Amino acid sequence: MSDQFGTFASQYRNDYTQEQNKQFSAEFSAITEAFAAALARGLPATDDEVQLLVKQHYEFCSKFWTPTRAAYKSLAMSYILPSEYRDSYESVATGLGKYHYDAIVTWADAHLPE
């Protein structure tokens, strides 16, 4: 699994019901749309409002795994390197992958232990 999904893939879990996963998809979409709206409004990735969105994103991710600072920043790296994640974010708004990456790095450095 780790070869296909990255170094921290073995930490991922999803033993939720189909209904719960449907709710998670809606929650994730709402977070992504909020990031896109903040980007469209010109808020910097370091803005308090954007940093609150990162906290929500981290808490969302924590339902499936508990990323360390390095792991969370590694996930964020997939938002800017050629990947399905980057393509997904870029399909929502041009530059969203990099914006989300910058916001995560700022938040992770401030809130997660090394």
MOPAC internal coordinates of N, CA, C and O (Angstrom, degrees):
PM7 1SCF
backbone

  N    0.0000 0     0.00 0     0.00 0    0    0    0
  C    1.4570 1     0.00 0     0.00 0    1    0    0
  C    1.5254 1   110.86 1     0.00 0    2    1    0
  O    1.2310 1   119.90 1   139.44 1    3    2    1
  N    1.3327 1   117.80 1   -40.56 1    3    2    1
  C    1.4620 1   119.33 1  -174.72 1    5    3    2
  C    1.5191 1   112.47 1   -66.29 1    6    5    3
  O    1.2310 1   119.36 1   150.56 1    7    6    5
  N    1.3370 1   118.82 1   -29.44 1    7    6    5
  C    1.4608 1   119.80 1   178.05 1    9    7    6
  C    1.5233 1   111.09 1   -63.32 1   10    9    7
  O    1.2310 1   120.43 1   141.07 1   11   10    9
  N    1.3104 1   116.79 1   -38.93 1   11   10    9
  C    1.4597 1   120.82 1  -177.18 1   13   11   10
  C    1.5240 1   112.36 1   -82.72 1   14   13   11
  O    1.2310 1   120.14 1   143.28 1   15   14   13
  N    1.3232 1   117.34 1   -36.72 1   15   14   13
  C    1.4550 1   120.14 1  -170.52 1   17   15   14
  C    1.5210 1   114.60 1  -113.26 1   18   17   15
  O    1.2310 1   119.51 1  -175.82 1   19   18   17
  N    1.3100 1   118.53 1     4.18 1   19   18   17
  C    1.4534 1   120.78 1   174.84 1   21   19   18
  C    1.5152 1   113.36 1   104.89 1   22   21   19
  O    1.2310 1   121.63 1    -9.01 1   23   22   21
  N    1.2945 1   114.49 1   170.99 1   23   22   21
  C    1.4583 1   123.24 1  -174.39 1   25   23   22
  C    1.5216 1   113.44 1   -57.01 1   26   25   23
  O    1.2310 1   119.88 1   142.34 1   27   26   25
  N    1.3079 1   117.83 1   -37.66 1   27   26   25
  C    1.4591 1   121.10 1  -172.68 1   29   27   26
  C    1.5303 1   112.94 1   -99.45 1   30   29   27
  O    1.2310 1   120.24 1  -169.70 1   31   30   29
  N    1.3314 1   117.15 1    10.30 1   31   30   29
  C    1.4641 1   120.84 1  -175.65 1   33   31   30
  C    1.5204 1   112.93 1   -61.78 1   34   33   31
  O    1.2310 1   119.76 1   149.39 1   35   34   33
  N    1.3097 1   118.06 1   -30.61 1   35   34   33
  C    1.4617 1   120.22 1  -178.95 1   37   35   34
  C    1.5275 1   111.98 1   -66.24 1   38   37   35
  O    1.2310 1   119.97 1   163.14 1   39   38   37
  N    1.3117 1   117.66 1   -16.86 1   39   38   37
  C    1.4640 1   121.55 1   179.28 1   41   39   38
  C    1.5244 1   111.94 1   -82.85 1   42   41   39
  O    1.2310 1   120.16 1   164.14 1   43   42   41
  N    1.3204 1   117.30 1   -15.86 1   43   42   41
  C    1.4618 1   122.23 1  -176.42 1   45   43   42
  C    1.5253 1   110.10 1   -70.66 1   46   45   43
  O    1.2310 1   120.84 1   -41.13 1   47   46   45
  N    1.3323 1   115.99 1   138.87 1   47   46   45
  C    1.4615 1   119.67 1   174.50 1   49   47   46
  C    1.5261 1   108.95 1  -138.69 1   50   49   47
  O    1.2310 1   121.08 1   -32.64 1   51   50   49
  N    1.3099 1   115.55 1   147.36 1   51   50   49
  C    1.4563 1   120.29 1   173.72 1   53   51   50
  C    1.5201 1   107.38 1  -151.49 1   54   53   51
  O    1.2310 1   121.26 1   -89.47 1   55   54   53
  N    1.3219 1   115.19 1    90.53 1   55   54   53
  C    1.4585 1   121.30 1   177.10 1   57   55   54
  C    1.5353 1   109.86 1  -112.36 1   58   57   55
  O    1.2310 1   121.50 1  -149.94 1   59   58   57
  N    1.3261 1   114.73 1    30.06 1   59   58   57
  C    1.4502 1   121.05 1  -179.36 1   61   59   58
  C    1.5240 1   110.94 1   -87.11 1   62   61   59
  O    1.2310 1   121.05 1   -17.73 1   63   62   61
  N    1.3226 1   115.60 1   162.27 1   63   62   61
  C    1.4648 1   120.72 1   178.44 1   65   63   62
  C    1.5222 1   110.12 1   -73.88 1   66   65   63
  O    1.2310 1   121.39 1   -13.46 1   67   66   65
  N    1.3130 1   114.95 1   166.54 1   67   66   65
  C    1.4610 1   120.52 1   177.53 1   69   67   66
  C    1.5314 1   110.40 1   -60.75 1   70   69   67
  O    1.2310 1   120.14 1   140.10 1   71   70   69
  N    1.3107 1   117.34 1   -39.90 1   71   70   69
  C    1.4659 1   121.29 1   179.04 1   73   71   70
  C    1.5305 1   110.79 1   -65.19 1   74   73   71
  O    1.2310 1   120.30 1   137.18 1   75   74   73
  N    1.3144 1   117.03 1   -42.82 1   75   74   73
  C    1.4645 1   120.17 1   177.86 1   77   75   74
  C    1.5354 1   110.49 1   -62.47 1   78   77   75
  O    1.2310 1   120.56 1   138.36 1   79   78   77
  N    1.3136 1   116.54 1   -41.64 1   79   78   77
  C    1.4641 1   119.81 1   178.93 1   81   79   78
  C    1.5251 1   111.27 1   -64.82 1   82   81   79
  O    1.2310 1   120.22 1   145.72 1   83   82   81
  N    1.3143 1   117.19 1   -34.28 1   83   82   81
  C    1.4632 1   120.97 1   175.50 1   85   83   82
  C    1.5314 1   109.76 1   -63.75 1   86   85   83
  O    1.2310 1   120.33 1   137.25 1   87   86   85
  N    1.3178 1   116.97 1   -42.75 1   87   86   85
  C    1.4648 1   121.34 1   177.33 1   89   87   86
  C    1.5240 1   110.72 1   -64.42 1   90   89   87
  O    1.2310 1   120.47 1   140.66 1   91   90   89
  N    1.3319 1   116.71 1   -39.34 1   91   90   89
  C    1.4601 1   120.57 1   178.42 1   93   91   90
  C    1.5273 1   111.11 1   -62.96 1   94   93   91
  O    1.2310 1   120.66 1   140.47 1   95   94   93
  N    1.3243 1   116.34 1   -39.53 1   95   94   93
  C    1.4656 1   119.90 1   178.14 1   97   95   94
  C    1.5188 1   111.11 1   -61.24 1   98   97   95
  O    1.2310 1   120.78 1   137.52 1   99   98   97
  N    1.3181 1   116.12 1   -42.48 1   99   98   97
  C    1.4670 1   120.69 1   178.53 1  101   99   98
  C    1.5290 1   110.19 1   -65.62 1  102  101   99
  O    1.2310 1   120.27 1   137.94 1  103  102  101
  N    1.3192 1   117.09 1   -42.06 1  103  102  101
  C    1.4694 1   121.36 1   179.19 1  105  103  102
  C    1.5315 1   110.52 1   -63.11 1  106  105  103
  O    1.2310 1   120.54 1   135.43 1  107  106  105
  N    1.3245 1   116.57 1   -44.57 1  107  106  105
  C    1.4572 1   120.55 1   179.87 1  109  107  106
  C    1.5277 1   110.70 1   -64.20 1  110  109  107
  O    1.2310 1   120.15 1   138.81 1  111  110  109
  N    1.3165 1   117.32 1   -41.19 1  111  110  109
  C    1.4661 1   121.15 1   177.85 1  113  111  110
  C    1.5228 1   110.94 1   -61.25 1  114  113  111
  O    1.2310 1   120.37 1   138.88 1  115  114  113
  N    1.3255 1   116.90 1   -41.12 1  115  114  113
  C    1.4726 1   120.66 1   179.37 1  117  115  114
  C    1.5320 1   110.84 1   -63.90 1  118  117  115
  O    1.2310 1   120.19 1   138.50 1  119  118  117
  N    1.3248 1   117.24 1   -41.50 1  119  118  117
  C    1.4650 1   120.44 1   178.02 1  121  119  118
  C    1.5290 1   109.99 1   -63.74 1  122  121  119
  O    1.2310 1   120.70 1   135.56 1  123  122  121
  N    1.3206 1   116.26 1   -44.44 1  123  122  121
  C    1.4719 1   121.00 1  -179.95 1  125  123  122
  C    1.5236 1   110.82 1   -62.20 1  126  125  123
  O    1.2310 1   120.09 1   136.51 1  127  126  125
  N    1.3098 1   117.44 1   -43.49 1  127  126  125
  C    1.4667 1   121.26 1   179.22 1  129  127  126
  C    1.5316 1   110.88 1   -64.80 1  130  129  127
  O    1.2310 1   120.34 1   143.92 1  131  130  129
  N    1.3226 1   116.95 1   -36.08 1  131  130  129
  C    1.4706 1   120.41 1   177.35 1  133  131  130
  C    1.5275 1   110.64 1   -65.76 1  134  133  131
  O    1.2310 1   120.26 1   140.32 1  135  134  133
  N    1.3347 1   117.10 1   -39.68 1  135  134  133
  C    1.4674 1   120.28 1   174.59 1  137  135  134
  C    1.5274 1   110.21 1   -61.72 1  138  137  135
  O    1.2310 1   120.33 1   135.14 1  139  138  137
  N    1.3218 1   116.97 1   -44.86 1  139  138  137
  C    1.4660 1   120.75 1  -179.82 1  141  139  138
  C    1.5186 1   111.10 1   -62.04 1  142  141  139
  O    1.2310 1   120.50 1   140.37 1  143  142  141
  N    1.3255 1   116.64 1   -39.63 1  143  142  141
  C    1.4701 1   120.46 1   178.71 1  145  143  142
  C    1.5245 1   110.79 1   -65.70 1  146  145  143
  O    1.2310 1   120.34 1   139.09 1  147  146  145
  N    1.3208 1   116.96 1   -40.91 1  147  146  145
  C    1.4667 1   120.50 1   178.11 1  149  147  146
  C    1.5252 1   110.70 1   -64.13 1  150  149  147
  O    1.2310 1   120.49 1   139.08 1  151  150  149
  N    1.3205 1   116.67 1   -40.92 1  151  150  149
  C    1.4618 1   121.28 1   176.67 1  153  151  150
  C    1.5265 1   110.23 1   -61.73 1  154  153  151
  O    1.2310 1   120.55 1   134.60 1  155  154  153
  N    1.3222 1   116.56 1   -45.40 1  155  154  153
  C    1.4682 1   121.44 1  -179.53 1  157  155  154
  C    1.5265 1   111.46 1   -63.07 1  158  157  155
  O    1.2310 1   120.54 1   147.89 1  159  158  157
  N    1.3233 1   116.56 1   -32.11 1  159  158  157
  C    1.4697 1   120.64 1   178.86 1  161  159  158
  C    1.5234 1   111.95 1   -79.90 1  162  161  159
  O    1.2310 1   120.35 1   173.92 1  163  162  161
  N    1.3131 1   116.94 1    -6.08 1  163  162  161
  C    1.4580 1   120.43 1   177.99 1  165  163  162
  C    1.5154 1   114.99 1    82.13 1  166  165  163
  O    1.2310 1   120.22 1  -164.03 1  167  166  165
  N    1.3384 1   117.19 1    15.97 1  167  166  165
  C    1.4620 1   119.48 1   178.26 1  169  167  166
  C    1.5256 1   109.13 1   -69.90 1  170  169  167
  O    1.2310 1   119.90 1   -44.60 1  171  170  169
  N    1.3149 1   117.80 1   135.40 1  171  170  169
  C    1.4692 1   119.01 1   176.42 1  173  171  170
  C    1.5309 1   110.11 1   -69.16 1  174  173  171
  O    1.2310 1   120.68 1   -24.83 1  175  174  173
  N    1.3166 1   116.30 1   155.17 1  175  174  173
  C    1.4653 1   121.43 1  -179.85 1  177  175  174
  C    1.5250 1   111.59 1   -60.21 1  178  177  175
  O    1.2310 1   120.48 1   157.78 1  179  178  177
  N    1.3175 1   116.69 1   -22.22 1  179  178  177
  C    1.4655 1   121.63 1  -179.44 1  181  179  178
  C    1.5368 1   113.50 1   -87.24 1  182  181  179
  O    1.2310 1   119.99 1   173.73 1  183  182  181
  N    1.3233 1   117.62 1    -6.27 1  183  182  181
  C    1.4602 1   121.90 1  -178.78 1  185  183  182
  C    1.5344 1   110.31 1   -59.18 1  186  185  183
  O    1.2310 1   120.62 1   -35.99 1  187  186  185
  N    1.3220 1   116.43 1   144.01 1  187  186  185
  C    1.4671 1   121.40 1  -179.20 1  189  187  186
  C    1.5277 1   112.18 1   -55.17 1  190  189  187
  O    1.2310 1   120.10 1   140.04 1  191  190  189
  N    1.3124 1   117.41 1   -39.96 1  191  190  189
  C    1.4669 1   121.14 1   179.98 1  193  191  190
  C    1.5335 1   110.83 1   -63.61 1  194  193  191
  O    1.2310 1   120.66 1   138.40 1  195  194  193
  N    1.3104 1   116.35 1   -41.60 1  195  194  193
  C    1.4648 1   121.10 1   179.47 1  197  195  194
  C    1.5281 1   109.75 1   -69.58 1  198  197  195
  O    1.2310 1   120.61 1   140.14 1  199  198  197
  N    1.3205 1   116.44 1   -39.86 1  199  198  197
  C    1.4562 1   120.05 1   178.66 1  201  199  198
  C    1.5349 1   111.43 1   -64.07 1  202  201  199
  O    1.2310 1   120.26 1   147.62 1  203  202  201
  N    1.3209 1   117.11 1   -32.38 1  203  202  201
  C    1.4614 1   120.59 1   174.19 1  205  203  202
  C    1.5286 1   110.00 1   -65.94 1  206  205  203
  O    1.2310 1   120.38 1   142.34 1  207  206  205
  N    1.3223 1   116.88 1   -37.66 1  207  206  205
  C    1.4685 1   120.33 1   176.10 1  209  207  206
  C    1.5287 1   111.07 1   -63.17 1  210  209  207
  O    1.2310 1   120.46 1   141.55 1  211  210  209
  N    1.3200 1   116.73 1   -38.45 1  211  210  209
  C    1.4652 1   119.66 1   177.28 1  213  211  210
  C    1.5245 1   109.71 1   -63.33 1  214  213  211
  O    1.2310 1   120.55 1   137.28 1  215  214  213
  N    1.3162 1   116.55 1   -42.72 1  215  214  213
  C    1.4708 1   119.84 1   177.55 1  217  215  214
  C    1.5275 1   109.97 1   -57.95 1  218  217  215
  O    1.2310 1   120.18 1   136.83 1  219  218  217
  N    1.3111 1   117.26 1   -43.17 1  219  218  217
  C    1.4681 1   121.01 1   177.32 1  221  219  218
  C    1.5292 1   110.45 1   -62.64 1  222  221  219
  O    1.2310 1   120.47 1   138.07 1  223  222  221
  N    1.3227 1   116.71 1   -41.93 1  223  222  221
  C    1.4610 1   121.53 1   178.99 1  225  223  222
  C    1.5270 1   109.89 1   -63.08 1  226  225  223
  O    1.2310 1   120.14 1   134.89 1  227  226  225
  N    1.3295 1   117.33 1   -45.11 1  227  226  225
  C    1.4652 1   121.29 1   179.02 1  229  227  226
  C    1.5310 1   110.21 1   -60.92 1  230  229  227
  O    1.2310 1   120.44 1   135.02 1  231  230  229
  N    1.3219 1   116.77 1   -44.98 1  231  230  229
  C    1.4689 1   120.37 1   178.69 1  233  231  230
  C    1.5234 1   110.62 1   -62.85 1  234  233  231
  O    1.2310 1   120.49 1   143.22 1  235  234  233
  N    1.3203 1   116.68 1   -36.78 1  235  234  233
  C    1.4588 1   120.27 1   175.79 1  237  235  234
  C    1.5316 1   109.78 1   -62.93 1  238  237  235
  O    1.2310 1   120.24 1   129.86 1  239  238  237
  N    1.3246 1   117.14 1   -50.14 1  239  238  237
  C    1.4673 1   121.57 1   179.48 1  241  239  238
  C    1.5187 1   111.07 1   -57.89 1  242  241  239
  O    1.2310 1   120.67 1   145.85 1  243  242  241
  N    1.3271 1   116.32 1   -34.15 1  243  242  241
  C    1.4620 1   121.24 1  -177.23 1  245  243  242
  C    1.5232 1   113.13 1   -67.91 1  246  245  243
  O    1.2310 1   120.01 1   169.58 1  247  246  245
  N    1.3057 1   117.59 1   -10.42 1  247  246  245
  C    1.4636 1   120.50 1   174.24 1  249  247  246
  C    1.5280 1   110.57 1   -72.65 1  250  249  247
  O    1.2310 1   120.80 1   159.27 1  251  250  249
  N    1.3335 1   116.07 1   -20.73 1  251  250  249
  C    1.4498 1   121.31 1  -175.37 1  253  251  250
  C    1.5260 1   112.97 1  -113.97 1  254  253  251
  O    1.2310 1   120.39 1   155.34 1  255  254  253
  N    1.3196 1   116.85 1   -24.66 1  255  254  253
  C    1.4638 1   123.39 1   177.44 1  257  255  254
  C    1.5153 1   107.13 1  -167.45 1  258  257  255
  O    1.2310 1   120.07 1   -17.47 1  259  258  257
  N    1.3204 1   117.47 1   162.53 1  259  258  257
  C    1.4574 1   121.19 1   178.98 1  261  259  258
  C    1.5248 1   107.97 1  -111.35 1  262  261  259
  O    1.2310 1   120.71 1   -87.17 1  263  262  261
  N    1.3195 1   116.24 1    92.83 1  263  262  261
  C    1.4638 1   118.31 1  -176.77 1  265  263  262
  C    1.5214 1   113.17 1   -71.64 1  266  265  263
  O    1.2310 1   121.43 1   -43.38 1  267  266  265
  N    1.3177 1   114.86 1   136.62 1  267  266  265
  C    1.4501 1   121.42 1   169.45 1  269  267  266
  C    1.5256 1   107.60 1   -74.24 1  270  269  267
  O    1.2310 1   120.42 1    -3.77 1  271  270  269
  N    1.3081 1   116.80 1   176.23 1  271  270  269
  C    1.4688 1   119.87 1   176.58 1  273  271  270
  C    1.5331 1   109.79 1   -57.16 1  274  273  271
  O    1.2310 1   120.79 1   131.45 1  275  274  273
  N    1.3248 1   116.09 1   -48.55 1  275  274  273
  C    1.4730 1   119.82 1  -178.46 1  277  275  274
  C    1.5224 1   111.35 1   -63.06 1  278  277  275
  O    1.2310 1   120.34 1   137.71 1  279  278  277
  N    1.3210 1   116.96 1   -42.29 1  279  278  277
  C    1.4607 1   120.50 1  -178.77 1  281  279  278
  C    1.5288 1   111.60 1   -66.48 1  282  281  279
  O    1.2310 1   120.73 1   138.56 1  283  282  281
  N    1.3246 1   116.20 1   -41.44 1  283  282  281
  C    1.4680 1   119.90 1  -178.98 1  285  283  282
  C    1.5244 1   110.60 1   -66.90 1  286  285  283
  O    1.2310 1   120.73 1   138.89 1  287  286  285
  N    1.3312 1   116.22 1   -41.11 1  287  286  285
  C    1.4603 1   119.56 1   177.37 1  289  287  286
  C    1.5329 1   110.75 1   -68.40 1  290  289  287
  O    1.2310 1   120.23 1   148.77 1  291  290  289
  N    1.3165 1   117.17 1   -31.23 1  291  290  289
  C    1.4613 1   121.18 1   175.52 1  293  291  290
  C    1.5281 1   110.26 1   -65.47 1  294  293  291
  O    1.2310 1   120.72 1   137.07 1  295  294  293
  N    1.3215 1   116.22 1   -42.93 1  295  294  293
  C    1.4658 1   120.02 1   175.43 1  297  295  294
  C    1.5257 1   109.44 1   -58.61 1  298  297  295
  O    1.2310 1   120.71 1   134.16 1  299  298  297
  N    1.3149 1   116.24 1   -45.84 1  299  298  297
  C    1.4691 1   120.80 1  -179.68 1  301  299  298
  C    1.5284 1   111.19 1   -60.97 1  302  301  299
  O    1.2310 1   120.38 1   145.73 1  303  302  301
  N    1.3195 1   116.87 1   -34.27 1  303  302  301
  C    1.4643 1   120.46 1   178.65 1  305  303  302
  C    1.5293 1   110.42 1   -60.65 1  306  305  303
  O    1.2310 1   120.62 1   147.94 1  307  306  305
  N    1.3316 1   116.42 1   -32.06 1  307  306  305
  C    1.4681 1   119.32 1   179.36 1  309  307  306
  C    1.5277 1   111.62 1   -69.33 1  310  309  307
  O    1.2310 1   120.27 1   168.06 1  311  310  309
  N    1.3281 1   117.08 1   -11.94 1  311  310  309
  C    1.4579 1   120.66 1   177.96 1  313  311  310
  C    1.5258 1   111.97 1   -81.67 1  314  313  311
  O    1.2310 1   120.54 1   166.62 1  315  314  313
  N    1.3498 1   116.57 1   -13.38 1  315  314  313
  C    1.4672 1   119.29 1  -179.98 1  317  315  314
  C    1.5257 1   113.18 1  -118.11 1  318  317  315
  O    1.2310 1   120.00 1   158.68 1  319  318  317
  N    1.3279 1   117.61 1   -21.32 1  319  318  317
  C    1.4647 1   120.65 1   176.19 1  321  319  318
  C    1.5251 1   109.12 1   -84.68 1  322  321  319
  O    1.2310 1   119.73 1   -21.96 1  323  322  321
  N    1.3043 1   118.12 1   158.04 1  323  322  321
  C    1.4665 1   119.22 1   178.08 1  325  323  322
  C    1.5347 1   110.60 1   -56.32 1  326  325  323
  O    1.2310 1   121.09 1   -65.97 1  327  326  325
  N    1.3255 1   115.52 1   114.03 1  327  326  325
  C    1.4665 1   121.77 1  -178.68 1  329  327  326
  C    1.5184 1   108.95 1  -165.24 1  330  329  327
  O    1.2310 1   121.48 1   -12.08 1  331  330  329
  N    1.3137 1   114.76 1   167.92 1  331  330  329
  C    1.4671 1   119.47 1   174.92 1  333  331  330
  C    1.5249 1   110.85 1   -64.45 1  334  333  331
  O    1.2310 1   120.35 1   146.38 1  335  334  333
  N    1.3247 1   116.93 1   -33.62 1  335  334  333
  C    1.4646 1   120.30 1   178.12 1  337  335  334
  C    1.5296 1   110.34 1   -61.70 1  338  337  335
  O    1.2310 1   120.96 1   130.03 1  339  338  337
  N    1.3266 1   115.77 1   -49.97 1  339  338  337
  C    1.4681 1   119.44 1  -179.71 1  341  339  338
  C    1.5282 1   110.24 1   -59.13 1  342  341  339
  O    1.2310 1   120.85 1   133.31 1  343  342  341
  N    1.3170 1   115.98 1   -46.69 1  343  342  341
  C    1.4652 1   119.91 1  -179.00 1  345  343  342
  C    1.5199 1   111.46 1   -61.00 1  346  345  343
  O    1.2310 1   120.69 1   141.85 1  347  346  345
  N    1.3115 1   116.29 1   -38.15 1  347  346  345
  C    1.4635 1   120.43 1   179.45 1  349  347  346
  C    1.5250 1   111.03 1   -64.98 1  350  349  347
  O    1.2310 1   120.47 1   133.02 1  351  350  349
  N    1.3335 1   116.70 1   -46.98 1  351  350  349
  C    1.4642 1   119.76 1   179.13 1  353  351  350
  C    1.5255 1   111.25 1   -65.24 1  354  353  351
  O    1.2310 1   120.48 1   138.30 1  355  354  353
  N    1.3114 1   116.69 1   -41.70 1  355  354  353
  C    1.4677 1   119.70 1  -179.12 1  357  355  354
  C    1.5221 1   111.54 1   -66.52 1  358  357  355
  O    1.2310 1   119.91 1   154.02 1  359  358  357
  N    1.3336 1   117.77 1   -25.98 1  359  358  357
  C    1.4672 1   120.01 1   177.18 1  361  359  358
  C    1.5235 1   111.44 1   -72.48 1  362  361  359
  O    1.2310 1   120.45 1   158.12 1  363  362  361
  N    1.3305 1   116.75 1   -21.88 1  363  362  361
  C    1.4724 1   121.25 1   176.81 1  365  363  362
  C    1.5228 1   109.65 1   -81.20 1  366  365  363
  O    1.2310 1   120.42 1   133.01 1  367  366  365
  N    1.3398 1   116.80 1   -46.99 1  367  366  365
  C    1.4698 1   121.42 1   179.84 1  369  367  366
  C    1.5249 1   108.72 1  -160.42 1  370  369  367
  O    1.2310 1   121.06 1   -45.79 1  371  370  369
  N    1.3189 1   115.57 1   134.21 1  371  370  369
  C    1.4547 1   120.13 1   177.53 1  373  371  370
  C    1.5206 1   110.03 1   -60.97 1  374  373  371
  O    1.2310 1   120.92 1   -51.89 1  375  374  373
  N    1.3288 1   115.84 1   128.11 1  375  374  373
  C    1.4548 1   121.27 1  -179.66 1  377  375  374
  C    1.5181 1   114.14 1    90.13 1  378  377  375
  O    1.2310 1   119.95 1   176.58 1  379  378  377
  N    1.3291 1   117.69 1    -3.42 1  379  378  377
  C    1.4706 1   120.26 1  -176.31 1  381  379  378
  C    1.5250 1   112.02 1   -65.85 1  382  381  379
  O    1.2310 1   119.85 1   143.13 1  383  382  381
  N    1.3240 1   117.89 1   -36.87 1  383  382  381
  C    1.4610 1   120.35 1   179.43 1  385  383  382
  C    1.5262 1   111.47 1   -59.97 1  386  385  383
  O    1.2310 1   120.23 1   132.16 1  387  386  385
  N    1.3173 1   117.17 1   -47.84 1  387  386  385
  C    1.4755 1   122.00 1  -179.95 1  389  387  386
  C    1.5283 1   110.58 1   -66.51 1  390  389  387
  O    1.2310 1   120.87 1   139.29 1  391  390  389
  N    1.3134 1   115.94 1   -40.71 1  391  390  389
  C    1.4678 1   121.32 1   178.75 1  393  391  390
  C    1.5305 1   110.45 1   -60.20 1  394  393  391
  O    1.2310 1   121.14 1   132.58 1  395  394  393
  N    1.3190 1   115.42 1   -47.42 1  395  394  393
  C    1.4567 1   120.72 1  -179.96 1  397  395  394
  C    1.5317 1   109.91 1   -64.93 1  398  397  395
  O    1.2310 1   120.35 1   138.81 1  399  398  397
  N    1.3200 1   116.94 1   -41.19 1  399  398  397
  C    1.4652 1   121.56 1   176.62 1  401  399  398
  C    1.5332 1   110.53 1   -57.34 1  402  401  399
  O    1.2310 1   120.53 1   127.65 1  403  402  401
  N    1.3206 1   116.59 1   -52.35 1  403  402  401
  C    1.4654 1   120.71 1  -178.75 1  405  403  402
  C    1.5265 1   111.37 1   -58.40 1  406  405  403
  O    1.2310 1   120.77 1   138.39 1  407  406  405
  N    1.3194 1   116.14 1   -41.61 1  407  406  405
  C    1.4660 1   120.52 1  -179.29 1  409  407  406
  C    1.5268 1   110.95 1   -65.97 1  410  409  407
  O    1.2310 1   120.31 1   137.83 1  411  410  409
  N    1.3217 1   117.01 1   -42.17 1  411  410  409
  C    1.4658 1   120.90 1   179.79 1  413  411  410
  C    1.5171 1   111.00 1   -64.56 1  414  413  411
  O    1.2310 1   119.97 1   134.94 1  415  414  413
  N    1.3186 1   117.66 1   -45.06 1  415  414  413
  C    1.4675 1   120.58 1  -179.31 1  417  415  414
  C    1.5262 1   109.88 1   -59.57 1  418  417  415
  O    1.2310 1   120.24 1   135.86 1  419  418  417
  N    1.3185 1   117.15 1   -44.14 1  419  418  417
  C    1.4671 1   121.02 1   178.68 1  421  419  418
  C    1.5218 1   110.78 1   -60.45 1  422  421  419
  O    1.2310 1   120.63 1   131.05 1  423  422  421
  N    1.3295 1   116.40 1   -48.95 1  423  422  421
  C    1.4598 1   121.20 1  -177.12 1  425  423  422
  C    1.5238 1   110.72 1   -66.22 1  426  425  423
  O    1.2310 1   120.05 1   133.99 1  427  426  425
  N    1.3242 1   117.50 1   -46.01 1  427  426  425
  C    1.4640 1   121.45 1  -177.91 1  429  427  426
  C    1.5266 1   110.96 1   -61.01 1  430  429  427
  O    1.2310 1   120.45 1   136.54 1  431  430  429
  N    1.3252 1   116.74 1   -43.46 1  431  430  429
  C    1.4638 1   119.69 1   179.64 1  433  431  430
  C    1.5261 1   111.77 1   -63.92 1  434  433  431
  O    1.2310 1   120.31 1   150.04 1  435  434  433
  N    1.3151 1   117.01 1   -29.96 1  435  434  433
  C    1.4653 1   120.68 1  -178.07 1  437  435  434
  C    1.5346 1   113.01 1   -87.24 1  438  437  435
  O    1.2310 1   120.04 1   154.28 1  439  438  437
  N    1.3399 1   117.52 1   -25.72 1  439  438  437
  C    1.4664 1   119.20 1  -168.83 1  441  439  438
  C    1.5201 1   116.31 1  -121.98 1  442  441  439
  O    1.2310 1   119.45 1   165.50 1  443  442  441
  N    1.3016 1   118.66 1   -14.50 1  443  442  441
  C    1.4655 1   119.27 1  -177.07 1  445  443  442
  C    1.5259 1   110.14 1  -112.80 1  446  445  443
  O    1.2310 1   120.62 1   -42.13 1  447  446  445
  N    1.3184 1   116.43 1   137.87 1  447  446  445
  C    1.4618 1   118.96 1   178.55 1  449  447  446
  C    1.5287 1   110.72 1   -68.94 1  450  449  447
  O    1.2310 1   121.08 1   -24.18 1  451  450  449
  N    1.3075 1   115.54 1   155.82 1  451  450  449
  C    1.4750 1   119.74 1   179.53 1  453  451  450
  C    1.4936 1   111.20 1   -68.42 1  454  453  451
  O    1.2310 1   120.10 1   180.00 1  455  454  453

